[in-house]
Amino acid sequence: MPRIRSLERRVVLNATAELTALGDLFVQGDAGADSIESVITNDDRLQFIDSVTGVIPITIGQDAFGNDIRVDSIGVDEIPNGHLRVDLGGGNDSLRLRLPDTLDTTIHGGIGNDSVYVEVLAPTTIGNQVNIAAESIQVDGDVRTSFELLPELGLSEITLQSLTTNGVGSVDLGEVPVEALGDVQLNDVTNDVVFESDWAAPNVEISTAGSVTQLSGTSLQWDRLDIQADDGVVLDQPSNQFGIVGVTTPGADVRLSSETATLIDQIDAGRGRIELSAASINDWTDDELADFIAEELRLEAVSGIGDVRVLELQSVDQLDVIVGDGEVNLKSMSAGEAIVSRIELNSGDYRLEQVGGQTVTLESVVVNQGSVWVRNDADVIVEYVFAGNGSVDIHSDGELVVVDDDPSDDGPDRSLDPEIIASGTNGQVRLTSAVGLRTTDDVQIQASSIEAGAVTLSAPAIAFGNRFEINTGGGVGIARQFTPRPELDPEDLVPPNPDLPPRPAAPPVAPGPNEVTEAFYQHDSIRTNILSQFAENDAEGILSVNVGVEGENGLTLIIDWGAETERFQRVDDLSGSFQTASISHVYTEEDILSSTLNERGSATDPLNVRFAVQHHESIVVLGDTITQPDVNGEAVAQTVAGGLISSTDNPNTFDATGPVWESGAAFFVIPRVNVPLAFLPVRDVIPEPIDPVVPVVPLTTTTISQVVFETSESTSSPSSIREEFFQLRALSPDPRVGDLIDPVRLPDRALDNQTLQQLFSELPDGKYEIQYVAGESDERTILNVELRDGKPIQTGDDLEAGTLRLKTLDLEELNNRETSETDVVREQSDLEALPQQSPATLDEDEFKRIPPKGLNKEATHGE
């Protein structure tokens, strides 16, 4: 039987306990600082102890005289309602409650800083409902324990010092705002944890077999949260504010939203999906541990991701990043499947490093103002990357592949749907692979910069598909074709016959259907002209070659002229589309006489020209091999000596005099002329030559011996006129300047048709005059001719006196003349006597030994 005692009026209790008419057991504290503890007696009865007065008697009714009946303890089965109510009253109270089976409790701390600890003693089939309103709360329950957080009576918000639950079945956090000044720990909750109101707390720790969620319109402001939830975490209201975040689920999704900067301890969703939105997202500690573990990861931040510390990823197959301003620095340590990355970054740099040996696919990476930096120790697949006013820098230790899955929107000029874009003044692209770089058909790369190497592609093996294009500077540099590389025929390396005119320049003709064209330049279009006069004794040569293919632009022709004077020349910004590039160079007299560059043997050997063609300096492609389909769709694979695929030059070739441009070869032949003429300019357009009528002046000599006449034909002068001969004059292009050299006497039979044609073939291009000299004052022009490529052309100028014709001589009249007299006439006029000059006199052998054009008078006569 319980001990029963009557109330003694002289005793003042700090706390009372009574069994109310409603069937509840009610414990009431006073206005002071109560400290109450409940215990279970040896006979399993509930007893309350005040730390000051000892056992708190429990009023269970009144006797017949109206006196209260009190007992020191009570059995749970004696509480009709099975409910314990505690009101601690005013003051800073504390309650330590051991709760027996099936007994529910509601506790109000009242005014003051109250501390409540509830321990559920043993599991039951029914469980316990624990409702508490206090500043410091701890509930140790079991799977059948339900905890509800209550506000104080009459208040519409809760202020907590701390809240801890351990092992309870379910937690109800109430519907009023809560401000926790200390830690909130909800440990080993069996069911879901739902935040139904606004919460502010420095540290929140939750572990549950259910989920952790919040209702729409609520706001959570936590400095740090650590959550383990088997069924996922969804705290995604935009007004949330999270500082340091740690979340673990066994594979369920995690969705977090924070309007403030958020640091990540670790979010592990297993093979689930993580969605995190915050003002900024950074790694809390630089520990090289995975910050995000998920199959799918979506990060959204206004002010950067990993711009303080790099965020590590693991097992991320799909990566979506949306950022306003700031940088993005992510490092994947994936050991799972391939990563598919979709990025949208407003302003800042995107950096992704993957070291897990899996493929990274950049499905859509858009950085509106910033750069893209990707590193992977396995393959990288690029579908679309855009960097606004920044660079795209992607490196793969495996294969790097750029693909275009939908070529329908590329446009006729291949500019509408590029796969990689680096725009703005800093727009550059660098793609490198330790294994190989490959593009599918219809891939285009665009970079706004035209700095050297603005687009640099580098890999041991490079393969481009059909309709590939690199475009820099908005079309300043355009490269499309890299194979087949031009290869010189054996005859291209042999100097041409100096006795034959050079080949005319090849016109720019677009290829016919299925006609395979060479990249960079057409080797069979290489042409040189006959050297022509420049200044006094220098020579000008013109090199012509068709460069590029259709649509290309900004090509560069680099020439080694094989002469000491301005030996190397670089011609930039040449257009492709089968345009002919014609470049001139002036060889000085010393170059012609003394140059031995490019294996030239002597002054009479051709001047050897070497050249190379490369794409615009902003386009650099490096590799050992290049493969690309030709116009017939057949792959052409070639090994590139020196590894510079974007040029025909091998950058590693040098000799004692400088770099060697070994790709292209051309020759300027030193003309073999019998007259020491200077070089004359050549017209840009060479008309079809028209062979003029070759004039012949026959001379007849008659000798009288007694009564017998002997007649012989010759081209020499009569014996009585010893100064009759033909002479050749080299006319200057400037009519105000005299002859380029002194007149040269021609051999007697110089006007024979065969001899005259041979003379023409050996003379440099220019204008000439042949005169007949019959005495000191008798010089008459009989032929004006302009030569091109060793042949006379029609200039529109007739001979001074018309066409020469033979005239029949009257022998009888001839007998009446002096024996040695000769009459040479033309159809329209006779030769008129002019003052005789003193021409140089050469026989036929001397005529053939005259040095080439460009020599001065002293050198000529010295020869």
Secondary structure, 3 states (H helix, E strand, C coil): CCCEECCCCCCCCCEEEEECCCCCEEEEECCCCCEEEEEECCCCCEEEEECCCEEECEEEEECCCCCEEEECCECHHHCCCCEEEEECCCCCCEEEEEECCCCEEEEECCCCCCEEEEEECCCCCCCEEEEEECCEEEEECCCCEEEEECCCCCCCCEEECEEEEECCCEEECCCCCEEECCCEEEEEECCCEEECCCEEEEEEEEEECCCEEECCCCCEEEEEEEEEECCCEEECCCCCEEEEEEEECCCCCEEEECCCEEEEEEEECCCCEEEEEECEEEECCCCCCCCEECCEEEEEECCCECCCCCEEEECCCEEEEEEEECCEEEEECCCCCCEEEEEEEEECCEEEEECCCCCEEEEEEEEEECCEEEEECCCEEECCEEECCCEEEEEECCEEEECCCCHHHCCCCCCCCCCEEECCCCCEEEEEECCEEEECCCCEEEECCCCCCCEEEECCEEECCCCCEEEECCCCEEECCCCCCCCCCHHHHCCCCCCCCCCCCCCCCCCCCCCCCCCCECHHHCEECCCEEECCCEEEEEEEEEECCCCCECEEEEEECCCCCCCEEEEEEECCCCEEEEEEEEECHHHHHHCCHHHCCCCCCCEEEEEEEECCCCEEEECCEEEEECCCCCEEEEECCCCECCECCCCCCEECCEECCCCEEEEECCCCCCCCCCCCCCCCCCCCCCCCCCCCCCEEEEEEECCEEEEEEECCCCCCCCCCEEEEEECCCCCCCCCCCCCEECCCCCCCHHHHHHHHHHCCCEEEEEEEEEECCEEEEEEEEEEECCEEECCCCCCCCCCCCCCCCCHHHHHCCCCCCCCCECCCCECCCCCCCCCECCCHHHHHCCCCCCCCHHHHHHC
